[in-house]
Amino acid sequence: MKKLLALALSLVMVVSLAACGAKEEQQAQAPAADAAEENKEQEQKTETPAEADTPKESSGETKQIAVLIADMTATYAAWLGQSFEKLAAEYPDYQVTVLDNKNDVATQVANLENCVSKGYDYVIIQPIDTEALASSINKTIDAGLPVCTVNGTNAGMEKASCVDCDPVQQGSIPAEIALDKIPQNANVVVLLGPSGNVHSKGRREGFQKVLFDARPDITILDEQIANWFKDEGMNLMEDWLQKYDKIDAVISMNDAMALGCIEAAKAVGRDKDMTYYGVDGLADACLSIQAGELTATCVQNAYAQAEASMDIADRVLKGEIENEVNLVDGELITSDNVAEWIQIHTENGQIK
């Protein structure tokens, strides 16, 4: 009897201990389960801010970029404006508005003011007159609207970004060809861009250093402003052809003015008497080189400048940079490589 009672008591103790062990195991597992659940919740919480911090450029928010082109009737400016319009498709989060300022500084100043008042996010400007616009561009930046100058310096407005070329280099490149091709004791005429224009002055400096300083035998018969326009170049050349019996070369700070001179010389049968040098590498210039008329030019790639400007605007608006200067290199175009550039202009729509 005593043995049976002891056995019963032993069984009760074993069951009690097992129950206690199970309870303690359950209690020990509960914090681990709670911790796992907390970790899962924390992981979910840390994913949410990451999604909230998605960069603005992919958030669907549209920002406004104004592009103030100097004069869309000028061939290079038109190429530049068209390049921005084409590039806009590559930046779906930006609304790009191209404005023609019709070669009027007052219009460009007014458009800068309008961009501030209308809440634009960025301005790209092809300055008509850098010196005249410096104060307005600085005021625009001080008002909180970032600016990038394109096809013009940011001198005097260093807080502005800048996409340009080295105009001295641009003049020097065709001047190297002129140095070899222009005959001894030659007579030449020179056509300039608008007064005060940094590109005209820089290109003229390039021609001076490479050509005129090296060839004191060359006589400059006349040197006049033709404001980048073909018709003004043609009018000047008509007068020069009447005034001078011997003209050996035309030195022009852009292609359009040189092409005007070629047309005037062709009209009187004197086009073969001289060589012609320009800058810009525009479609019409390439076709003229192919036809054996224009001798050489230096390409100023409008599409490359527009592309660099949009890249800077994008990075400024993302907060990656405050401003940047990008100088796009020039490249010589002669009959040796003109086919390549005709293909480029055909692809970008400048040659139909």
C-alpha atoms as one frame of an Amber mdcrd trajectory, in Angstrom:
protein
   0.000   0.000   0.000   2.788   2.402   0.975   4.579   1.576  -2.295   1.479
   2.449  -4.340   1.070   5.794  -2.543   4.725   6.725  -3.183   4.382   5.880
  -6.854   1.272   8.067  -7.162   3.038  10.992  -5.526   5.993  10.602  -7.900
   3.698  10.729 -10.928   2.010  13.909  -9.650   5.416  15.618  -9.228   6.545
  14.610 -12.737   3.367  15.991 -14.294   3.685  19.227 -12.296   7.303  19.685
 -13.310   6.467  18.991 -16.947   3.648  21.526 -16.818   5.919  24.118 -15.253
   8.591  23.438 -17.879   6.094  23.823 -20.678   4.821  27.080 -19.188   8.363
  28.452 -18.799   9.220  27.423 -22.390   6.070  29.150 -23.616   6.951  32.271
 -21.636  10.516  32.170 -22.979   9.266  31.822 -26.570   6.799  34.717 -26.227
   9.441  37.510 -26.116  11.246  35.954 -29.097   8.003  35.899 -31.067   7.244
  39.479 -30.009  10.752  40.556 -31.032  10.368  38.893 -34.441   7.073  40.680
 -34.938   8.653  43.981 -33.876  11.536  43.422 -36.314   9.065  42.747 -39.094
   7.164  45.926 -38.266  10.442  47.878 -38.104  11.508  46.575 -41.503   8.176
  47.711 -42.898   8.647  51.134 -41.299  12.166  51.572 -42.724  10.917  50.784
 -46.232   8.355  53.587 -46.115  10.803  56.515 -45.646  13.004  55.124 -48.421
  10.058  55.294 -50.786   9.157  58.764 -49.523  12.708  59.964 -50.256  12.498
  59.020 -53.957  14.362  61.736 -55.963  12.136  64.473 -57.335  13.089  63.729
 -60.898  11.161  60.449 -60.764   8.287  61.630 -58.538   6.212  62.885 -61.430
   6.534  66.530 -60.328   6.872  68.809 -63.356   9.331  71.687 -63.154   9.368
  74.633 -65.528  12.454  75.539 -67.573  12.489  78.660 -69.752  14.924  78.897
 -72.669  15.436  82.477 -73.869  16.858  82.309 -77.406  18.411  85.520 -78.721
  16.887  85.582 -82.210  15.269  82.601 -83.917  15.716  84.227 -87.345  19.510
  83.837 -86.951  20.607  80.447 -88.280  22.693  79.346 -85.310  20.137  80.563
 -82.763  17.439  78.651 -84.643  19.541  75.463 -84.505  20.028  76.045 -80.771
  16.320  76.594 -80.133  15.336  73.542 -82.154  17.884  71.489 -80.219  16.243
  72.399 -76.913  12.830  71.519 -78.314  14.141  68.138 -79.428  15.917  67.444
 -76.124  12.791  68.248 -74.101  11.442  64.776 -74.886  14.364  63.257 -72.962
  13.338  65.120 -69.772   9.688  64.157 -69.124   9.662  65.780 -65.677  10.519
  69.208 -67.118   8.278  71.496 -69.119  10.662  73.277 -71.502   9.432  76.571
 -72.966  11.529  78.114 -75.752  11.047  81.869 -76.195  12.270  83.961 -79.126
  13.642  87.307 -77.905  13.903  88.760 -81.416  17.384  90.213 -80.903  16.026
  92.757 -78.389  17.773  93.176 -75.022  14.724  94.853 -73.447  12.618  91.834
 -74.395  15.151  89.488 -72.800  15.197  91.566 -69.606  11.390  91.524 -69.472
  11.341  87.759 -70.010  13.781  87.248 -67.143  11.512  89.266 -64.876   8.488
  87.286 -66.051  10.249  84.020 -65.295  10.730  85.135 -61.701   7.157  86.373
 -61.267   5.645  83.283 -62.899   7.614  80.902 -60.699   9.838  79.167 -63.221
  12.339  76.722 -61.737  15.248  77.330 -64.102  16.274  79.693 -66.908  18.646
  79.014 -69.795  19.516  82.171 -71.720  21.426  82.863 -74.917  22.476  86.438
 -74.078  22.018  89.024 -76.818  24.497  91.342 -75.073  26.302  89.856 -72.075
  27.354  93.165 -70.571  23.894  94.680 -70.890  22.215  91.613 -69.364  24.633
  90.867 -66.505  22.745  92.934 -63.938  19.363  91.400 -64.837  20.764  87.864
 -64.738  22.336  88.509 -61.319  19.012  89.869 -60.009  17.255  86.782 -61.331
  19.669  84.505 -59.467  19.396  86.607 -56.283  15.618  86.161 -56.492  16.159
  82.410 -56.174  15.874  81.432 -59.819  19.045  79.667 -61.111  20.326  80.645
 -64.558  22.594  79.080 -67.167  23.991  81.143 -70.008  24.418  79.246 -73.273
  26.412  80.371 -76.291  27.652  83.280 -74.190  29.989  83.892 -71.251  28.962
  84.233 -67.596  31.567  86.951 -66.984  30.253  89.342 -64.345  27.624  86.809
 -63.223  29.706  84.014 -61.779  26.780  82.483 -59.858  25.276  81.559 -63.220
  26.157  78.302 -64.903  27.619  78.584 -68.391  27.773  76.435 -71.501  29.836
  77.935 -74.253  32.855  77.429 -76.442  36.174  79.242 -76.436  35.603  81.894
 -79.111  39.325  82.542 -79.468  39.803  78.851 -80.250  36.952  79.041 -82.745
  38.612  81.856 -84.648  42.002  80.191 -84.469  40.831  76.923 -86.067  39.834
  78.270 -89.528  42.628  80.843 -89.272  45.129  77.965 -89.447  43.757  77.026
 -92.876  43.663  80.657 -94.005  47.303  81.023 -92.977  48.294  78.488 -95.633
  45.773  79.261 -98.348  45.786  83.052 -98.519  48.485  84.210-101.000  51.317
  86.596-100.212  50.485  90.320-100.157  46.786  89.488-100.171  43.899  91.896
 -99.719  41.113  90.736 -97.392  37.827  92.001 -95.964  36.586  91.189 -92.458
  33.002  90.817 -91.213  32.128  91.120 -87.524  29.177  90.122 -85.384  27.152
  92.561 -83.255  29.007  95.258 -81.345  29.996  94.058 -77.893  29.273  90.408
 -78.693  31.773  88.222 -76.850  31.881  85.609 -79.607  32.589  88.128 -82.310
  35.363  89.723 -80.271  36.878  86.388 -79.285  36.829  84.971 -82.812  38.383
  88.144 -84.140  41.130  87.754 -81.544  41.719  84.180 -82.732  42.085  85.291
 -86.351  44.391  88.094 -85.240  46.737  85.836 -83.278  46.970  83.007 -85.780
  46.603  84.784 -89.114  47.155  88.525 -89.082  49.985  88.619 -86.539  51.786
  85.885 -88.483  51.149  87.486 -91.885  51.948  91.216 -91.833  51.910  91.079
 -95.637  48.103  90.787 -95.580  46.194  94.042 -96.024  42.751  94.421 -94.412
  40.840  96.536 -96.930  37.804  97.014 -94.696  36.267  95.608 -91.522  32.558
  96.042 -90.775  29.749  94.778 -88.535  27.131  92.636 -90.284  25.345  91.401
 -87.107  25.650  87.694 -88.032  23.184  88.086 -90.932  23.652  86.781 -94.470
  21.865  89.699 -96.128  23.988  92.275 -94.302  27.122  90.402 -95.339  25.873
  90.384 -98.927  25.202  94.131 -98.886  28.666  94.894 -97.547  30.282  92.628
-100.113  28.393  94.290-102.973  29.893  97.615-101.908  33.379  96.152-101.501
  33.288  94.500-104.908  32.536  97.868-106.494  35.207  99.625-104.459  38.077
  97.114-104.690  39.394  95.436-107.822  41.301  92.792-105.894  39.949  90.868
-102.902  41.761  87.631-102.101  39.848  86.416 -99.045  36.811  86.977 -96.859
  37.347  86.547 -93.117  34.001  86.260 -91.367  33.171  85.751 -87.701  30.306
  83.457 -88.689  29.198  81.372 -91.657  26.060  83.290 -92.595  27.901  86.545
 -93.310  30.505  84.659 -95.359  27.760  82.967 -97.382  26.276  86.386 -98.124
  29.645  87.483 -99.462  29.833  84.389-101.666  26.410  85.154-103.150  27.434
  88.737-103.916  30.705  87.594-105.521  28.920  84.949-107.605  26.519  87.582
-108.916  29.408  89.448-110.539  31.505  86.415-111.450  34.266  87.043-108.931
  33.574  84.218-106.469  36.487  82.090-107.710  38.956  84.917-107.117  38.965
  84.464-103.346  38.719  82.038-100.428  36.170  82.283 -97.615  36.439  81.490
 -93.895  33.677  81.353 -91.297  32.691  79.924 -87.931  29.688  77.865 -86.722
  29.634  74.836 -89.014  25.984  75.296 -89.907  24.151  73.161 -92.439  24.270
  75.803 -95.180  27.994  76.231 -94.605  28.598  72.498 -94.952  26.654  72.404
 -98.206  28.683  75.383 -99.431  31.951  73.615 -98.593  30.703  70.520-100.416
  29.950  72.719-103.444  33.514  74.075-103.429  32.572  77.591-102.236  33.234
  78.170 -98.512  36.813  77.154 -97.733  36.716  76.320 -94.040  34.713  76.788
 -90.865  34.814  75.752 -87.229  31.741  73.973 -85.975  30.023  75.362 -82.914
  27.746  72.456 -82.126  24.396  73.917 -81.051  22.973  70.528 -80.149  25.971
  69.733 -77.930  25.575  73.092 -76.171  21.846  72.545 -75.633  22.554  69.029
 -74.363  25.142  70.289 -71.868  22.787  73.064 -70.709  19.943  70.639 -70.026
  22.305  68.325 -68.155  23.411  71.183 -65.903  19.809  72.298 -65.327  18.834
  68.755 -64.392  21.646  68.400 -61.854  21.032  71.846 -60.357  17.333  71.092
 -59.901  18.220  67.749 -58.273  20.460  69.609 -55.819  23.610  67.867 -57.027
  25.448  71.089 -57.984  24.975  74.828 -57.573  26.459  75.838 -60.929  28.945
  74.661 -63.531  30.911  75.902 -66.548  31.208  73.650 -69.603  33.188  74.689
 -72.687  32.378  72.636 -75.782  35.351  72.196 -78.140  35.242  73.422 -81.722
  36.187  71.300 -84.719  37.506  72.205 -88.150  35.295  71.498 -91.166  36.797
  71.465 -94.653  36.167  69.464 -97.806  38.083  66.611 -96.145  35.412  65.901
 -93.513  32.340  67.834 -94.643  30.446  64.660 -95.614  30.428  63.623 -91.955
  28.839  66.906 -90.907  26.315  66.858 -93.719  25.210  63.496 -92.370  24.934
  64.958 -88.848  22.865  67.909 -90.077  20.654  65.565 -92.079  20.006  63.457
 -88.991  19.222  66.472 -86.817  16.818  67.881 -89.410  18.895  70.874 -90.508
  19.260  69.383 -93.995  16.093  67.915 -95.512
